Amino acid sequence: MWARLRSNCRMLSCMRKIIGVSVLAVALFVAWRIYTKVAQARRETAYHSSVEQFQHDLRVGMARADVKKYLDSRGLDYRAVGKAPEVYEIKIGEEPGGPVCERRMVYVAVEFSYADTLRDIDIRKVGACL
């Protein structure tokens, strides 16, 4: 009878440990998810702030030459992407990689129309995910 009671106590002790470790693992996972969501929200806020500054300074319909002067006068590094109509990309950040995604570069995309005027300014993320 005593052996049986000891065995049951050992089982209960073992179960408590398993439950404790499981609760700790879930708590750590939840804390990590909250942290990544907060960090992502902060990055998105910074990206949108950058886009808003460009949208404030550059107006739709501006000539490409005027946009180029603006970018050059501020010493901004940009690259022309695509063929007519081109897009200028200005790097504003990086998204961290993860288990299914590689690091993604974040750009302000300044898009032009076929008439060589500014058509749109938005955020562009470049990278691969599975």
Secondary structure, 3 states (H helix, E strand, C coil): CHHHHHHHHHHHHHHHHHHHHHHHHHHHHHHHHHHHHHHHHHHHHHHHHHHHHHHHHCCCCCEHHHHHHHHHHCCCCCEEECCCCCEEEEEEEEECCCCCECCEEEEEEEEECCCCEEEEEEEEEECCEC
